[in-house]
Amino acid sequence: MSVDKIVSLVGFAIRARKAVFGVDGIAASGKRVHVILYDEKLSAGSVARLRTAAARTHATLVRSVSDMADVTHKLNCKAVGITDKQMAAAVVANLNSNFIEEPVSETDG
């Protein structure tokens, strides 16, 4: 699958209000986040916060090689979490070479 499939799925999640934006938003979200996508240009401290959030909610953590602003169509957006279980499963099922699933251990939380 191409990057367009992931962009479409993230776009559907955004339009359905099933997305949480930013590291702070994801870390503080009261909703269950099923998949977290982040830009590879994100700082190490922010990635550590996302790892903690992913371990806490048992979410899949995905690093994007492409710019996340192009995926979300929001300027300076570096991370997005998807709260809908089916949309998150579809994103994970359609991962390709531009999106790399990162391992999250229980000790990260």
FENTAPE-V927445 format. One record per residue. N is the residue number from 0. RES is the residue in three letters. PSI is psi in whole degrees, 0 to 359 (999 if undefined). Layout:
n & res & psi
N & RES & PSI
N & RES & PSI
//
This chain:
n & res & psi
0 & MET & 153
1 & SER & 174
2 & VAL & 331
3 & ASP & 326
4 & LYS & 315
5 & ILE & 317
6 & VAL & 318
7 & SER & 315
8 & LEU & 318
9 & VAL & 321
10 & GLY & 318
11 & PHE & 318
12 & ALA & 320
13 & ILE & 313
14 & ARG & 330
15 & ALA & 3
16 & ARG & 39
17 & LYS & 29
18 & ALA & 147
19 & VAL & 132
20 & PHE & 145
21 & GLY & 156
22 & VAL & 315
23 & ASP & 318
24 & GLY & 319
25 & ILE & 316
26 & ALA & 326
27 & ALA & 1
28 & SER & 135
29 & GLY & 347
30 & LYS & 155
31 & ARG & 119
32 & VAL & 125
33 & HIS & 328
34 & VAL & 139
35 & ILE & 122
36 & LEU & 134
37 & TYR & 156
38 & ASP & 142
39 & GLU & 346
40 & LYS & 1
41 & LEU & 143
42 & SER & 160
43 & ALA & 323
44 & GLY & 320
45 & SER & 322
46 & VAL & 322
47 & ALA & 320
48 & ARG & 321
49 & LEU & 322
50 & ARG & 318
51 & THR & 315
52 & ALA & 320
53 & ALA & 320
54 & ALA & 322
55 & ARG & 319
56 & THR & 3
57 & HIS & 40
58 & ALA & 158
59 & THR & 132
60 & LEU & 126
61 & VAL & 125
62 & ARG & 132
63 & SER & 129
64 & VAL & 326
65 & SER & 165
66 & ASP & 127
67 & MET & 336
68 & ALA & 329
69 & ASP & 330
70 & VAL & 316
71 & THR & 346
72 & HIS & 32
73 & LYS & 127
74 & LEU & 134
75 & ASN & 19
76 & CYS & 122
77 & LYS & 347
78 & ALA & 143
79 & VAL & 139
80 & GLY & 140
81 & ILE & 126
82 & THR & 350
83 & ASP & 127
84 & LYS & 317
85 & GLN & 319
86 & MET & 320
87 & ALA & 319
88 & ALA & 322
89 & ALA & 321
90 & VAL & 313
91 & VAL & 323
92 & ALA & 335
93 & ASN & 20
94 & LEU & 146
95 & ASN & 197
96 & SER & 342
97 & ASN & 349
98 & PHE & 120
99 & ILE & 125
100 & GLU & 128
101 & GLU & 139
102 & PRO & 140
103 & VAL & 124
104 & SER & 161
105 & GLU & 337
106 & THR & 347
107 & ASP & 332
108 & GLY & 999
//
